[in-house]
């Protein structure tokens, strides 16, 4: 891809704006968070434009806000990318993938979040899942799309992979979801979902042990075959900050706003939540979880901090 379409230039700007929004959001929620007491009809004070809470075990809707309204979902798109990979029949998680220059050029072109993969390094599929889901690496997402798609070129394989994402969405009954991207950087403006659909996806993905292991890790250190060490931090600050949280994925974009798909387990019960376009996603998540777990005393949360230089999403 030697030239850029004007839409791509706008997308790059949107992604960069999203990165600024992510940092700003981190400043807003850096202090202790407190959730209000449980409201009778649902959690109160939710800032998100779209939200949803699901009892995962019973597959039962607990509460929703604009639950079926389509919105852009930014990097929460990567949940589906991961789900396609880990549920591929006969998937070899130890398969080695060579990092191509195209993956690095891609994140540079769009100003995208990155796992900072180095050209020529070889990492396993499992390692690339960590690189995609923890620092929200769009280069790792591209590597997986290129590996699990089919076609004669890298671009063709990425397109094929996105088609697999859409097929899985249809199979899961995600009626209001459409992907035009493997990582959330929309090329056509038609990469959208709803809180209800994303909760369905999260519940499905969490049934896979590999997916669960990846998204619940606050940090990982991985070595490429040449010995290079990669250290990745999970952009989901709810991990390690709220009791029982087991994932899942952040997302931020200029149009999508700050997004969060999350899950927590207490006393053998798992609750899945979705937040789309919120001015205070972690406070929203805390309130939603307190309400879902029928906690009478509001939880005060001090968010896990990320080290300087870590990816923000």
C-alpha positions in Angstrom: 0.0 0.0 0.0 2.1 2.9 -1.3 -0.6 5.7 -1.3 -3.1 6.7 1.2 -6.8 7.4 0.5 -8.2 10.6 2.2 -10.4 8.4 4.4 -7.2 6.7 5.8 -5.8 10.1 6.6 -8.9 11.0 8.5 -8.8 7.6 10.3 -5.2 8.2 11.3 -6.2 11.5 12.8 -9.1 9.8 14.6 -6.8 7.2 16.1 -4.3 9.8 17.3 -7.2 11.7 18.8 -8.3 8.5 20.5 -4.9 8.1 22.0 -5.2 11.6 23.5 -8.6 10.8 24.8 -7.3 7.6 26.4 -4.6 9.6 28.3 -7.1 12.2 29.3 -9.4 9.5 30.6 -6.6 8.0 32.6 -6.1 11.4 34.3 -9.8 11.7 35.1 -10.0 8.4 36.8 -6.6 8.2 38.5 -7.9 8.8 42.0 -10.2 6.6 44.2 -13.5 5.7 42.7 -16.7 5.3 44.6 -19.9 3.7 43.3 -23.3 4.8 44.6 -25.7 2.5 46.5 -27.6 0.0 44.4 -30.5 1.4 42.4 -33.7 -0.6 42.2 -34.0 -0.5 38.4 -30.4 -0.7 37.6 -27.0 1.0 38.4 -27.3 4.7 38.7 -25.2 7.5 37.3 -23.9 5.6 34.2 -22.2 8.0 31.9 -21.8 5.7 28.9 -24.0 6.3 25.9 -24.4 2.5 25.6 -24.1 -0.1 28.4 -25.1 -3.7 29.2 -24.8 -6.2 32.1 -25.1 -9.9 31.5 -25.2 -12.8 34.0 -22.9 -15.0 32.0 -23.6 -18.4 33.6 -27.4 -18.0 33.3 -27.0 -16.1 30.0 -29.5 -13.6 31.5 -29.8 -9.9 30.8 -29.5 -7.9 34.0 -29.7 -4.4 32.7 -29.0 -2.3 29.6 -28.8 1.3 28.4 -29.3 1.8 24.6 -28.4 -1.9 24.5 -29.2 -2.3 20.8 -28.0 1.0 19.5 -25.1 0.5 17.0 -21.9 2.4 17.9 -18.3 2.2 16.9 -16.3 0.0 19.3 -12.7 0.9 18.7 -10.2 -1.8 19.9 -12.8 -3.9 21.6 -13.0 -5.2 18.0 -9.9 -7.3 18.9 -12.0 -9.5 21.2 -13.5 -10.9 18.0 -10.1 -11.2 16.3 -8.9 -13.2 19.3 -12.1 -15.3 19.4 -11.6 -16.3 15.7 -8.0 -17.3 16.3 -8.6 -19.4 19.5 -11.6 -21.2 18.1 -10.0 -22.1 14.8 -10.3 -25.8 14.3 -6.9 -27.5 15.1 -5.3 -24.2 16.0 -1.6 -24.5 16.9 -0.9 -21.9 19.5 2.8 -22.6 19.3 3.0 -22.0 15.6 5.7 -19.4 14.9 4.9 -16.3 13.0 7.6 -14.0 11.5 7.0 -10.3 12.0 6.8 -8.5 8.6 7.7 -4.9 8.0 4.2 -4.4 6.8 2.9 -4.8 10.3 5.2 -2.1 11.6 4.4 0.2 8.6 0.7 -0.2 9.4 0.9 1.1 13.0 3.1 4.0 11.8 0.7 4.9 9.0 -2.3 5.0 11.3 -0.6 6.2 14.5 -2.0 3.0 16.1 -1.4 1.4 19.4 1.4 -1.1 19.1 3.1 -4.1 20.7 6.3 -2.7 19.1 7.0 -5.9 17.2 10.4 -5.9 15.5 10.7 -7.0 11.9 12.1 -10.5 11.5 11.3 -11.6 15.0 9.5 -14.9 15.4 6.7 -15.2 18.0 4.1 -17.8 18.6 0.4 -17.4 17.9 -0.1 -17.5 21.7 2.4 -14.7 22.2 0.8 -12.6 19.5 -2.5 -12.9 21.3 -0.9 -11.4 24.4 0.6 -8.7 22.2 -2.8 -7.9 20.7 -4.9 -8.0 23.8 -2.7 -6.4 26.5 -1.0 -3.4 24.9 -3.8 -3.4 22.2 -1.1 -4.0 19.6 -2.5 -3.4 16.1 0.7 -4.8 14.7 0.0 -8.1 16.5 -3.6 -8.0 15.3 -2.3 -7.6 11.7 0.1 -10.5 12.2 -2.7 -12.8 13.4 -5.1 -11.7 10.6 -2.3 -12.3 8.0 -1.6 -15.7 9.5 -5.2 -17.0 9.8 -6.7 -15.4 6.7 -6.4 -16.9 3.2 -5.2 -15.4 0.0 -2.2 -14.6 -2.2 -1.3 -11.3 -0.5 -1.1 -9.9 3.0 -4.0 -7.5 2.2 -6.1 -10.4 0.8 -5.5 -12.5 3.9 -6.4 -9.6 6.2 -9.7 -9.2 4.2 -10.3 -12.9 4.5 -9.8 -12.8 8.2 -12.3 -9.9 8.6 -14.8 -12.1 6.7 -14.3 -14.8 9.3 -15.0 -12.3 12.0 -18.2 -11.3 10.4 -19.2 -15.0 10.0 -18.6 -15.7 13.6 -20.7 -12.6 14.5 -23.5 -14.0 12.5 -23.1 -17.5 14.0 -23.3 -15.9 17.5 -26.5 -14.0 16.6 -24.8 -10.6 16.8 -27.4 -9.1 14.6 -26.3 -5.5 14.9 -22.6 -6.0 14.5 -20.4 -5.5 11.4 -16.6 -5.6 11.1 -14.6 -3.8 8.4 -11.4 -4.1 10.5 -9.4 -6.7 12.4 -8.3 -4.2 15.1 -10.9 -1.4 15.3 -9.3 1.1 12.8 -12.2 1.4 10.5 -11.5 1.8 6.8 -15.1 2.5 5.7 -16.8 3.8 8.8 -18.7 0.5 9.1 -17.2 -1.1 12.1 -19.9 -1.2 14.7 -21.6 -3.2 17.4 -24.0 -2.8 20.3 -23.6 -3.4 24.1 -25.8 -6.5 23.9 -23.9 -8.0 21.0 -20.5 -7.4 22.6 -21.7 -9.1 25.8 -22.7 -12.1 23.7 -19.2 -12.2 22.2 -17.4 -11.8 25.5 -19.4 -14.6 27.0 -18.5 -16.8 24.1 -14.8 -15.9 24.2 -14.5 -16.5 27.9 -15.5 -20.1 27.4 -12.1 -20.6 25.8 -9.3 -21.2 28.4 -6.6 -19.6 26.2 -8.6 -16.4 25.8 -9.3 -16.3 29.6 -5.7 -16.7 30.4 -4.6 -13.9 28.1 -7.2 -11.2 29.0 -6.8 -11.7 32.8 -3.0 -11.0 32.8 -2.1 -7.5 34.0 1.4 -7.9 32.5 3.4 -10.5 30.5 7.0 -10.9 29.5 7.5 -12.9 26.3 10.7 -13.9 24.4 11.0 -14.1 20.7 13.0 -17.0 19.2 16.0 -14.7 18.8 15.9 -13.9 22.6 14.4 -10.5 22.3 12.2 -9.7 25.3 8.8 -8.1 25.0 7.1 -6.7 28.1 3.4 -5.8 27.7 1.1 -4.2 30.2 -2.7 -4.7 30.1 -4.4 -1.4 29.2 -7.5 -2.5 31.2 -6.9 -0.8 34.6 -9.9 -2.5 36.2 -7.7 -5.6 36.4 -6.2 -5.8 39.9 -8.3 -2.8 41.0 -11.7 -4.3 41.5 -12.1 -7.7 43.2 -12.8 -10.6 40.9 -12.2 -8.8 37.5 -10.9 -11.3 34.9 -10.7 -9.1 31.8 -11.4 -8.2 29.1 -10.6 -5.3 26.7 -10.4 -1.5 26.4 -11.0 0.6 23.3 -10.7 4.3 22.5 -11.4 6.3 19.4 -12.3 9.9 18.5 -15.8 8.8 17.4 -16.1 5.6 19.5 -15.0 7.4 22.7 -13.6 5.4 25.6 -15.0 1.8 25.6 -14.6 -1.2 27.9 -15.7 -4.8 27.8 -15.2 -6.3 31.3 -16.0 -9.4 33.3 -15.8 -10.3 37.0 -16.4 -13.5 39.0 -17.5 -13.8 42.6 -18.7 -16.8 44.5 -18.8 -18.8 41.2 -20.9 -16.3 39.4 -19.6 -14.4 36.4 -20.9 -11.1 35.2 -20.1 -9.5 31.8 -20.4 -5.8 31.2 -20.0 -3.5 28.2 -19.5 0.2 28.1 -19.5 2.2 24.8 -18.6 5.8 24.6 -18.2 6.9 28.2 -16.6 9.9 29.8 -15.8 7.7 32.8 -15.7 4.1 31.8 -14.0 2.7 35.0 -16.4 4.5 37.3 -19.2 3.1 35.2 -17.8 -0.4 35.4 -17.5 -0.2 39.1 -21.1 0.9 39.5 -22.4 -1.7 37.2 -20.5 -4.5 39.0 -21.5 -3.3 42.4 -25.1 -3.3 41.3 -24.9 -6.7 39.6 -23.3 -8.4 42.6 -25.8 -6.7 44.9 -23.1 -5.0 46.9 -24.6 -2.7 49.5 -21.5 -0.8 50.3 -20.1 1.1 47.3 -16.7 -0.1 46.2 -13.8 2.4 46.4 -11.4 1.6 43.6 -7.9 3.0 43.1 -7.0 2.1 39.5 -3.9 0.1 38.7 -1.3 2.5 37.2 0.6 1.8 34.0 4.3 2.6 33.9 5.6 5.4 31.8 5.8 4.5 28.2 3.2 1.8 28.4 0.5 1.8 25.7 -2.8 3.6 26.6 -6.1 2.6 25.0 
